[in-house]
């Protein structure tokens, strides 16, 4: 592979690496990055929202360097590695003549550039997609056990990066159906599944909570052409910046000359079509289609390198687009460059500093914010926790041991639901948040409610509710209040109604530790409309209602 790289290529690559490392060091972390940094503080084989690859990258970065680079260093290296793999896959014999054109295409893609220095799940997804295609190209040229083994490990790494990486594997396989008769291909699958066993075990041990969330519990809304379909089409443009017409023209003109190019086309069209169809019932985020940047860049470079007529305008528009992207990157550091706009890299250190000055080293509990809790912990160095109620959603704080770090301690409790308090601060791009101190904080957000019969018949006689207490201590029932949140078909709350429950055994006054207690229950009659789903909710010590069950279907 070494003879493919010219001095010019390494100059461009070195400049980009230096630029990305400087940007990674001086740009404050995104909220999601601090959430994944929070993952990395306790490495595991899985997390509530994502597989563990992004946490591993942040952990390694933190062992090597401090500060923001201690989160982003490995991601920055993977970003450079992705470009090296892309250059290795382009098929032009005299490609070194077009090195500058190649980097112009790289610089023109906004999100692709962002994932060159941000550490997000899409950062390893892009790298391992490129590595998977590079290995697959070698695999097609010669079937060997070694290449098949590496291909299997790469497939596992893809799935450890992000769940929808499975689309990359599926569409490449569909491009070459004869792989089902190839023993080396099956060996790759075996290696991938074997390497992925630890995550399967984690999913099983955690009741497949990540899968259930992504498939069934993600918030949704009624179909809107503007927000769903039109928004998706705009995302297809945004991913490629001002050069999008040439990217899609190259895709349109590309013909599958061999199995590898056929895989690039299947992957691109497959991902585009898959998420287009998904917009019929759900909004698709711009980064969900980011993997098509890999095959699209290869196809576009090969097309432009052989079609001289298009290059003049590509250079003109591409340079304008590159300047705009570099200006936007500078704006991430210095908000006054675009004074009428701000982003989440702006103002975070300021609000963390303000709140930290108020509360000192007192642990801070953020109501309904898995984003602000890790941001505060990263920049203040003090304990924080996200307490999630029924108006929010579960997240990593719901399933890990972080709740125990604040139990029975004096805490500063911050909420967006109050209009007064003992103290206040103003987060960036938000209204005033109020808070107060709780001298002996106690929560039981891990209590789980279950029913035996689904869907639930609200009018059925003799119904029961099971409540599991996973804590190591008994919980007095008098500390708890119970309610039901009735939900519509999109799982938005219609109303929350209190429910009377009675233990089946009347003398029970505690939820026994590590045990399940059975209650009799009468469902309150819906006051507004017939619900499609419901959730059980428990309030402990007069805190806002928690999330104590999944969404359970209600019988019509």
Secondary structure, DSSP 8 states (H G I E B T S, - for coil): -GGG--HHHHHHHHHHHHHHHHHHHHS---HHHHHHHHHHTT--S--SSS-SHHHHHHHHHHHH--TTHHHHHHHHHHHHHHHHHHHHH---TTGGGGHHHHHHHHHH-HHHHHTTTS-SHHHHHHHHHHHHHHHHHHHHH---HHHHHHHHHHHHHHHHH-GGGHHHHHHHHHTTGGGGG-HHHHHHHHHHHHHHHHHHHHHHHTTTHHHHIIIIIS---S--IIIIIIHHHHHHHHTTGGGHHHHHHHHHH----SHHHHHHHHHHHHHHHHHHHHTTTS---GGGGTTHHHHHHHHHHHHHHH-GGGHHHHHHHHHHHHHHHHHHHHHHH-GGGGTT---TTSSHHHHHHHHHHHHTTSEEEEET-HHHHHHHHHHH-S-EEEE-BTTS---HHHHSSGGGGTTTS-EEEEETT-S--SEEEE-TTS-EEEEEEESS----TT-EEE-SSSSB-TT-SSEEEEEEE-SSS-EEGGGEEEEEEEE-TT--EEEEEE--EEESSTT--EE-TTEEEEEEE-----SSS--SEEEEEEEETT---B--S--EEB--
